[in-house]
Amino acid sequence: MSLRDATALVVLVAVAVGALSVIVFSLKLGISPLPTSAQARVALLSLVPGDTAGEVHELGAGWGGLALSLARHCPRAKVVAWERSWLPWAVTWSRARLARAPNLEVRRADFLAADLGQASVLVCYLFTGGMRALDEKLRRERPGAAVSVVTNTFLLHGWPPERVLTVDDLYRTKVARYARVPGAPTPRDDASGL
Ligand SMILES: C[S@@+](CC[C@H](N)C(=O)[O-])C[C@H]1O[C@@H](n2cnc3c(N)ncnc32)[C@H](O)[C@@H]1O
């Protein structure tokens, strides 16, 4: 086998393994790394004040486009991008390094198992089951907290939204912002003055 053939074979195997890993994680997590559309991204960013400080968490960063936009949009904030799927995580991590985004941290981990106690803004584009799991996590861990949750397409049922925008796209996508987790605040979130 020539060096060219061997190189082509290695590239082919790498692409196949990468594609397979995306499929496996999509089945496992219940959602593929489909990126937010450009129009929905503009609407989402309009719901996150540019002078936000503290921690902004993107829950399921996919290929990293929205995470990078959030890091540029909120230069005073620390943006934490969570992604479990290997290939999208690697792409997001590489993009963050190439773009030299010092306020963007990319973590390959399950945000449902993460401590989101310091977050002031959460941004997500998930699916019905993912939203339900997030709802349960926030009600359990941060009831009554004044944490801003910005969602794309899927809403948080039972949460009164602060704002809902309809994107002028084919699907009339809904993006929403919620100002507070339902429930009575625990002493920690009460004392934080949020
Ligand atoms: C529809 S994509 C959204 C990508 C990106 N947020 C955007 O809006 O462009 C959802 C992503 O969430 C990731 N994901 C789903 N559940 C997750 C979890 N529990 N922890 C980390 N990542 C998760 C998936 O792997 C997928 O890449």
The ligand as a Gaussian input file, in Angstrom:
#p B3LYP/6-31G(d) Opt

LIG

0 1
 C      -29.478000      20.810000      19.448000
 S      -27.787000      20.814000      19.971000
 C      -27.572000      22.531000      20.329000
 C      -26.190000      23.038000      20.006000
 C      -25.925000      24.469000      20.400000
 N      -26.343000      24.713000      21.770000
 C      -26.650000      25.430000      19.508000
 O      -27.719000      25.914000      19.933000
 O      -26.178000      25.712000      18.410000
 C      -27.897000      20.055000      21.591000
 C      -26.550000      19.560000      22.118000
 O      -26.700000      19.231000      23.489000
 C      -25.837000      18.142000      23.787000
 N      -26.337000      17.535000      25.027000
 C      -27.560000      16.987000      25.235000
 N      -27.696000      16.572000      26.507000
 C      -26.524000      16.873000      27.128000
 C      -26.038000      16.717000      28.470000
 N      -26.821000      16.167000      29.420000
 N      -24.799000      17.169000      28.788000
 C      -24.019000      17.749000      27.834000
 N      -24.414000      17.925000      26.534000
 C      -25.648000      17.503000      26.190000
 C      -25.955000      17.259000      22.557000
 O      -24.846000      16.398000      22.431000
 C      -26.026000      18.313000      21.435000
 O      -24.772000      18.562000      20.897000

